[in-house]
Amino acid sequence: MYIPRMAKMKIARADEITDGKTLKFPITRKGRPAEGFLARFQGQLVAYENQCRHLPLSLDFPAGGFFTPDGNHFICQNHNAIYEPLTGLCARGPCEGQSLKPLPIEVINGEVWLIT
C-alpha cells in the first residue's frame, strides 16, 4: 500500500511569533496561489487560510491587520466579521457559525512547519 509522504514548509521560528503577532505566508489551494497566516493567541500557535468565510477576500484587506483592537479576536477588515482565534469560528458577522479553514502546522526544534 502506498502511503504518501507529507511535505513540510518552514514558516518561521516559533519564538518569532509572540502573543498577538501574526505572519502571512504563501500556500497553494487547488493549484492556485493563496495565502495563509500564522498567529499566536494565549500562548498557542494557530494557522488559517487568509480568506474570510463571507466573501473571498483576505481578512487583513485593506488595513493589514488580523486582530481586533483589544487583541481578543481575528477580524475581517472588509466587513467586520469576528472570529475566535483558537477555533476559527465566526462568532459575529455575516458568516456567523462558519469557520476559517485551518492549516496544519507542527513545531519541530523550535521551528513552525506547515504540513502539506
Secondary structure as UniProt FT lines:
FT   STRAND          8..13
FT   HELIX           14..16
FT   TURN            19..20
FT   STRAND          22..29
FT   TURN            30..31
FT   STRAND          32..41
FT   TURN            42..43
FT   STRAND          44..49
FT   TURN            59..63
FT   TURN            69..70
FT   STRAND          74..75
FT   TURN            77..79
FT   STRAND          82..83
FT   TURN            85..87
FT   STRAND          89..92
FT   TURN            94..97
FT   STRAND          105..108
FT   TURN            109..110
FT   STRAND          111..115
//
